[in-house]
Amino acid sequence: MLQIKVCIGSSCHLKGSYDVIRSLQATIAHHGLQEQVELQAGFCLGQCTHGVVVQVGEQKILGVLPEQVEGLFAEYVLPEVASPGSSTH
């Protein structure tokens, strides 16, 4: 299962981390990947001055805005999960 962590520490919270989480939840559901992607909140991912931090596996993406989530998902998440139409059940 691919883990995605979104920082919800003070700095990221003020910069909209909960909006990013909501966008990620919607995108995961839209792609039907609830069984393959685990979304978590983290209190600090160590990049406080760079905006909302999202970690996909070991890759950290800095300064994420809600409107960037679909592109981020296509670039970092979809290549890591099973191809469309395959089943992991």
C-alpha positions in Angstrom: 0.0 0.0 0.0 1.3 3.4 -0.9 1.4 5.9 1.9 0.8 9.6 1.4 1.5 11.9 4.4 0.4 15.5 4.6 2.0 17.8 7.1 -0.5 19.3 9.5 2.0 21.1 11.7 1.4 24.8 12.6 3.0 26.2 9.5 1.4 23.8 7.0 -1.9 24.1 8.8 -1.9 27.9 8.3 -1.0 27.4 4.6 -3.9 25.1 3.9 -2.9 21.5 4.7 -6.5 20.5 5.5 -7.7 21.7 2.0 -4.9 19.6 0.5 -6.1 16.6 2.5 -9.6 17.1 1.3 -8.4 17.3 -2.3 -6.3 14.2 -1.9 -9.3 12.3 -0.4 -11.5 13.3 -3.3 -8.8 12.4 -5.8 -8.1 9.0 -4.2 -11.9 8.2 -4.3 -12.2 9.5 -7.9 -9.5 7.0 -9.0 -11.0 4.2 -6.8 -7.7 3.7 -5.0 -8.9 3.6 -1.4 -7.5 0.0 -1.2 -4.1 0.9 -2.6 -3.4 4.3 -1.1 -3.3 5.2 2.6 -3.6 8.9 3.4 -2.1 10.0 6.7 -1.5 13.3 8.5 1.9 14.0 10.0 2.8 16.7 12.5 6.1 17.9 10.9 7.9 16.7 7.8 10.8 19.1 8.4 10.2 21.6 5.6 8.2 24.3 7.5 9.2 27.3 5.3 8.2 25.7 2.0 4.4 25.6 2.3 2.3 22.4 2.7 4.5 19.3 2.5 3.1 16.1 1.0 5.2 12.9 1.2 4.5 10.1 -1.3 6.4 7.1 -0.2 9.9 8.6 0.4 9.4 11.6 -2.0 8.6 15.0 -0.4 6.7 17.5 -2.5 6.9 21.0 -1.2 4.5 24.0 -1.4 1.5 21.9 -2.4 -1.8 23.8 -3.1 -5.2 22.1 -3.4 -5.4 23.0 -7.1 -2.2 21.1 -7.7 -3.3 17.8 -6.2 -4.6 16.2 -9.4 -1.3 16.9 -11.2 0.7 15.7 -8.2 -1.4 12.6 -8.1 -0.8 11.9 -11.7 2.9 12.4 -11.4 3.8 10.8 -8.1 0.9 8.4 -7.1 -0.5 6.8 -10.2 2.8 5.4 -11.4 3.3 3.8 -8.0 0.0 1.9 -7.9 -1.4 -0.9 -10.0 -2.3 0.0 -13.6 -6.0 0.8 -14.3 -8.2 -2.2 -14.6 -5.9 -4.5 -12.5 -7.1 -5.8 -9.2 -5.1 -6.1 -6.0 -8.0 -7.7 -4.0 
